[in-house]
Amino acid sequence: MTDVKDIMKKDIMTIDMTKTIEDALNEMIDKKTDYLIVVSKDKKQNLGVVTERDIIYRAVKQGLDMENIPITAIMTSPVKTINENAGIKELVESLESKKIRRRVVIDDKRNFAGVVDIKDIIKAIK
């Protein structure tokens, strides 16, 4: 069976932890993505993930000042990861058990390798 590394996206959409919610929203629009991995200033550590759903339910619905509040206030942390050598069955089980749509993929040294989501699984089984 296929491994996660065979279906993941290698482009990792990131945003600096000092950016605001509005910055994140603009990045998502510009990059045509529905998530951003929040990274430390030196870009060596992933701190969390912010999704379009986080912006809608944790910022817009709550009436937060998106121009001034950092994305760290609404991000999901810690980031849920999966090893690039994991099988698709393990990936599906991990997504289902955590009720999430995507995982950050790491290599054996725990470095970023990519991102995999439900859409990638659908493409792989077609």
C-alpha positions as CSV (number, residue, x, y, z in Angstrom):
1,M,0.0,0.0,0.0
2,T,1.0,3.6,-0.6
3,D,2.8,5.6,2.1
4,V,2.0,9.1,3.2
5,K,5.1,10.5,1.4
6,D,3.7,9.3,-1.9
7,I,0.6,11.4,-1.6
8,M,1.6,14.4,0.5
9,K,2.1,18.0,-0.8
10,K,5.6,19.1,-0.3
11,D,4.8,22.8,-0.3
12,I,4.2,23.8,3.3
13,M,2.3,27.0,3.7
14,T,3.7,28.8,6.8
15,I,3.2,32.1,8.6
16,D,5.3,33.8,11.3
17,M,3.9,33.6,14.8
18,T,4.0,37.4,15.1
19,K,1.5,38.0,12.3
20,T,-2.1,39.0,13.0
21,I,-5.3,37.1,12.2
22,E,-5.8,39.6,9.3
23,D,-2.4,38.8,8.0
24,A,-3.2,35.1,8.0
25,L,-6.5,35.6,6.2
26,N,-4.7,37.7,3.5
27,E,-2.0,35.0,3.2
28,M,-4.7,32.3,2.7
29,I,-6.4,34.3,0.0
30,D,-3.1,35.1,-1.8
31,K,-1.9,31.5,-1.6
32,K,-5.3,30.0,-2.3
33,T,-5.1,27.7,0.8
34,D,-7.3,26.9,3.7
35,Y,-4.5,26.5,6.3
36,L,-1.2,27.9,7.4
37,I,1.4,26.3,9.7
38,V,2.4,28.8,12.4
39,V,6.1,28.8,12.8
40,S,8.6,30.4,15.2
41,K,10.5,33.5,14.1
42,D,13.5,31.4,13.1
43,K,11.1,29.1,11.2
44,K,12.6,26.0,12.9
45,Q,9.7,25.1,15.1
46,N,6.1,24.6,14.2
47,L,3.9,26.1,16.9
48,G,0.4,25.4,15.6
49,V,-1.9,25.5,12.6
50,V,-4.5,28.1,11.7
51,T,-7.3,27.2,9.3
52,E,-10.1,29.1,7.6
53,R,-12.5,27.4,10.1
54,D,-10.4,28.8,13.0
55,I,-10.7,32.3,11.6
56,I,-14.5,32.0,11.1
57,Y,-15.3,30.4,14.4
58,R,-12.6,31.7,16.7
59,A,-12.2,35.2,15.4
60,V,-15.1,36.4,13.2
61,K,-17.9,34.7,15.3
62,Q,-16.3,36.0,18.5
63,G,-15.9,39.6,17.1
64,L,-12.1,39.7,17.6
65,D,-10.1,42.6,16.3
66,M,-8.4,40.7,13.5
67,E,-6.0,43.6,12.7
68,N,-4.4,43.5,16.1
69,I,-4.7,40.1,17.6
70,P,-1.9,37.6,16.8
71,I,-2.7,34.3,15.1
72,T,-1.3,32.5,18.1
73,A,-4.5,33.5,19.9
74,I,-6.7,31.3,17.6
75,M,-4.3,28.6,16.3
76,T,-4.6,25.0,17.1
77,S,-1.6,23.7,19.0
78,P,0.3,21.4,19.1
79,V,0.4,20.5,15.4
80,K,-0.7,17.0,14.7
81,T,2.0,15.2,12.8
82,I,2.5,11.9,11.0
83,N,5.7,10.2,9.8
84,E,6.2,10.2,6.0
85,N,6.6,6.4,6.1
86,A,3.2,5.8,7.7
87,G,0.6,3.9,5.6
88,I,-2.6,5.4,4.3
89,K,-4.7,3.3,6.6
90,E,-2.8,4.7,9.6
91,L,-3.3,8.2,8.2
92,V,-7.0,7.7,7.8
93,E,-7.4,6.3,11.3
94,S,-5.4,9.2,12.8
95,L,-7.5,11.8,11.0
96,E,-10.7,10.1,12.0
97,S,-9.8,9.6,15.7
98,K,-8.7,13.2,16.1
99,K,-11.6,14.6,13.9
100,I,-9.2,16.6,11.8
101,R,-8.7,17.1,8.1
102,R,-4.9,17.3,7.7
103,R,-1.6,16.3,9.2
104,V,1.8,17.9,9.0
105,V,4.2,15.2,7.7
106,I,7.6,14.8,9.3
107,D,10.6,12.7,8.4
108,D,12.5,10.3,10.7
109,K,14.5,13.3,12.0
110,R,11.3,15.1,12.8
111,N,11.8,17.7,10.1
112,F,8.9,19.1,8.1
113,A,8.4,17.0,5.0
114,G,5.0,18.1,3.8
115,V,1.3,18.3,4.5
116,V,-1.3,15.7,3.7
117,D,-5.1,16.1,3.9
118,I,-8.3,14.3,3.0
119,K,-8.2,15.6,-0.5
120,D,-4.8,13.9,-1.1
121,I,-6.3,10.6,0.1
122,I,-9.2,10.9,-2.3
123,K,-6.8,11.7,-5.2
124,A,-4.7,8.7,-4.3
125,I,-7.6,6.2,-4.3
126,K,-9.1,7.3,-7.6
